[in-house]
């Protein structure tokens, strides 16, 4: 029954005009969340998805073991069950978190999407891949408004995380330069220079 209520609530929210929609993809549109299980907590304006969670929006996906969606209070008429739920305020993904776009794949242990800041902050042994290039650090901040990313070490909290053999407290990047094949004109010029 709670699943049906949440579904109705999410559909009703999507039908209302809004100036602020959750944008994990930076493109807007509906956020489609699927999981093995869903629990809702009306008094807390919170929905908890667990088991193989996939939140998709546009070309972006946020995948994790668990995902909590927190809703802001609704303004205006707030009568009836679920009526106090407004727009999505923040989303917290935990456990083997992946943020996937056509250009990059980020992996960590926890990610927090803040609607008002339009940021996704990922922590816990973060790895960011763009093509063959790989960057590792303690904290990734993705600004969805500008599409810029920043990786920090130590973690975003400013605290040095518990040490492990892999954790050096520094950002590490491995970059592969683009290889280009010499075009025929360059090969002919080299042959002419030698001959």
C-alpha positions in Angstrom: 0.0 0.0 0.0 2.9 2.4 0.8 4.4 1.7 -2.6 1.1 2.6 -4.3 0.9 5.8 -2.2 4.4 6.8 -3.1 3.9 6.1 -6.8 0.7 8.2 -6.8 2.6 10.9 -4.8 5.5 10.9 -7.3 3.2 11.0 -10.3 1.1 13.8 -8.8 4.3 15.8 -8.0 5.6 15.4 -11.5 2.3 16.7 -12.9 2.5 20.0 -10.9 4.4 22.9 -12.2 7.7 23.3 -10.5 10.8 25.5 -10.7 13.1 23.0 -9.0 13.2 19.4 -10.2 15.8 16.8 -9.1 18.4 16.8 -11.8 21.0 14.0 -11.3 21.6 14.2 -15.1 21.7 18.0 -15.2 18.9 17.8 -17.8 15.7 17.8 -15.8 12.8 15.5 -16.5 11.5 12.7 -14.4 13.7 10.6 -12.1 12.9 6.9 -12.6 13.9 4.9 -9.5 13.8 1.1 -9.5 14.8 -1.3 -6.6 14.0 -4.6 -5.0 12.2 -3.0 -2.1 10.6 0.4 -1.2 9.6 1.7 2.2 8.0 5.1 2.8 8.0 7.1 6.0 5.2 9.7 5.7 6.0 11.7 8.9 9.7 12.0 7.8 8.8 12.7 4.1 11.3 10.0 3.2 11.4 7.1 0.8 13.9 4.3 1.2 14.8 2.1 -1.8 17.0 -0.9 -1.2 18.5 -3.7 -3.3 19.9 -3.1 -6.7 18.8 0.5 -6.8 18.9 2.4 -10.1 17.9 6.0 -10.3 17.8 7.2 -13.9 17.3 10.6 -15.4 18.0 11.5 -19.0 21.4 9.9 -19.8 22.6 9.8 -16.1 22.2 6.9 -13.7 22.9 6.7 -9.9 23.2 3.0 -8.9 23.7 1.8 -5.3 22.7 -0.8 -2.7 20.4 1.7 -1.0 18.9 5.1 -1.8 17.0 7.5 0.5 14.9 10.2 -1.1 14.1 13.2 1.2 11.3 15.5 0.3 10.8 19.1 1.3 7.6 20.1 3.0 4.8 21.0 0.6 3.6 24.6 0.7 -0.1 25.4 0.6 -2.8 22.7 1.2 -1.3 19.9 3.3 -4.3 17.7 4.1 -4.4 13.9 3.7 -1.8 11.2 3.7 1.4 12.1 1.9 0.1 15.6 1.3 3.0 17.2 3.2 5.5 15.9 0.7 6.8 18.5 -1.7 9.7 18.4 -4.2 12.8 16.3 -3.7 15.2 18.0 -1.3 18.1 15.5 -1.4 19.0 12.0 -2.3 21.5 9.8 -0.4 22.9 6.7 -2.0 25.0 4.2 0.0 26.8 1.0 -0.6 28.8 0.4 -3.9 27.6 3.7 -5.5 28.0 4.4 -9.2 27.3 7.7 -11.0 27.2 7.0 -14.7 26.9 9.4 -17.6 27.8 9.0 -21.3 31.2 10.6 -20.6 32.2 9.3 -17.1 31.8 6.6 -14.5 32.3 7.5 -10.8 32.4 4.9 -8.0 32.4 5.4 -4.3 30.7 4.2 -1.1 28.3 7.1 -0.5 26.9 9.9 -2.6 24.7 12.9 -1.6 22.8 14.8 -4.2 21.7 18.3 -2.9 19.0 19.8 -5.0 19.5 23.4 -3.9 23.3 23.3 -4.5 22.9 21.2 -7.7 25.8 19.0 -6.6 26.6 15.4 -6.1 29.2 14.7 -3.4 30.7 11.2 -3.5 32.9 9.9 -0.8 34.7 6.6 0.2 37.5 5.6 -2.1 36.3 7.5 -5.1 37.4 6.5 -8.6 36.4 8.6 -11.6 36.9 7.3 -15.2 36.7 9.3 -18.3 37.6 7.1 -21.3 40.9 5.4 -20.3 41.8 8.2 -17.8 41.4 7.4 -14.1 41.4 9.7 -11.1 41.3 8.5 -7.5 40.7 10.5 -4.3 38.6 10.7 -1.2 35.9 13.0 -2.4 34.3 13.8 -5.7 32.1 16.9 -6.1 30.1 17.1 -9.4 28.5 20.5 -10.1 25.5 19.7 -12.2 24.9 23.3 -13.2 28.4 23.7 -14.8 29.2 20.0 -15.4 32.5 20.5 -13.6 34.0 17.9 -11.3 36.5 18.2 -8.5 38.3 15.5 -6.6 39.7 16.2 -3.2 42.0 14.5 -0.6 41.5 14.4 2.3 37.7 13.9 2.3 35.3 16.7 1.8 34.8 17.1 5.5 38.4 18.2 5.9 39.2 15.2 8.1 41.9 12.8 7.1 40.2 9.4 6.5 41.3 6.3 8.3 44.6 5.1 6.7 44.8 2.1 4.4 47.5 1.0 2.2 45.8 2.5 -0.8 44.9 5.8 0.9 47.8 8.2 0.6 45.7 11.3 1.4 46.4 12.6 -2.1 44.7 12.7 -5.4 46.1 10.3 -8.0 45.5 10.5 -11.8 46.5 8.3 -14.7 46.1 10.0 -18.0 46.5 8.5 -21.5 47.4 11.0 -24.2 45.4 10.8 -27.4 47.3 8.9 -30.0 47.1 10.1 -33.5 48.1 8.3 -36.7 50.4 10.4 -38.9 48.4 11.3 -42.0 49.8 10.5 -45.5 51.0 14.1 -46.1 53.3 13.9 -43.0 54.7 10.5 -44.1 55.4 11.9 -47.6 57.1 14.9 -46.1 59.3 12.7 -44.0 60.3 10.6 -47.0 61.0 13.7 -49.1 63.2 15.1 -46.3 65.2 11.9 -46.1 65.6 11.5 -49.9 
